């Protein structure tokens, strides 16, 4: 059982004005007429260029290594056809 009197919340007199809560605006305000390019296109173009460069470098290095290693060996006609097909 509760002992003592219950506490009653005090009320402010009507002459005192209450504070108004301020509403916050948007966190980021952007101009609606300012065009912005998406970052995805820029990153995808850079990655395509990077892939193309690595592909060409790897191909040229592989061809150079083959040229150093293969002159001593005689390839069969099937192996020559496969090598010719891989070069193109």
C-alpha positions, -999 to +999 in steps of 0.1 A: +000+000+000+011+035-007+020+056+022+014+093+023-004+116-002-001+112-040+019+139-057+000+162-079+017+179-109+017+216-106+002+237-133+016+270-146-006+300-142-025+310-173-006+343-176+027+325-183+032+317-220+042+283-230+074+278-252+066+268-288+085+239-302+104+247-333+100+224-362+132+215-380+136+220-417+151+194-440+186+183-431+201+190-465+186+217-487+194+212-524+185+234-552+159+217-573+172+231-606+208+221-601+216+190-621+238+164-605+254+136-623+253+102-606+286+089-593+279+054-606+285+065-642+319+080-634+330+050-614+318+026-641+337+044-668+369+044-648+365+007-640+359-001-677+390+018-687+411+001-660+398-034-671+407-026-707+442-015-698+449-046-677+435-069-704+458-054-731+488-055-708+481-091-697+476-101-734+509-085-745+529-100-716+514-135-722+523-132-760+558-122-752+563-151-728+549-175-753+573-162-780+602-167-757+592-202-746+577-217-778+603-213-806+622-244-793+591-265-794+572-278-825+535-275-821+510-297-838+486-282-863+458-283-837+479-265-811+489-239-837+452-233-847+443-229-810+472-204-805+462-185-836+426-184-825+436-171-790+457-143-805+427-128-823 
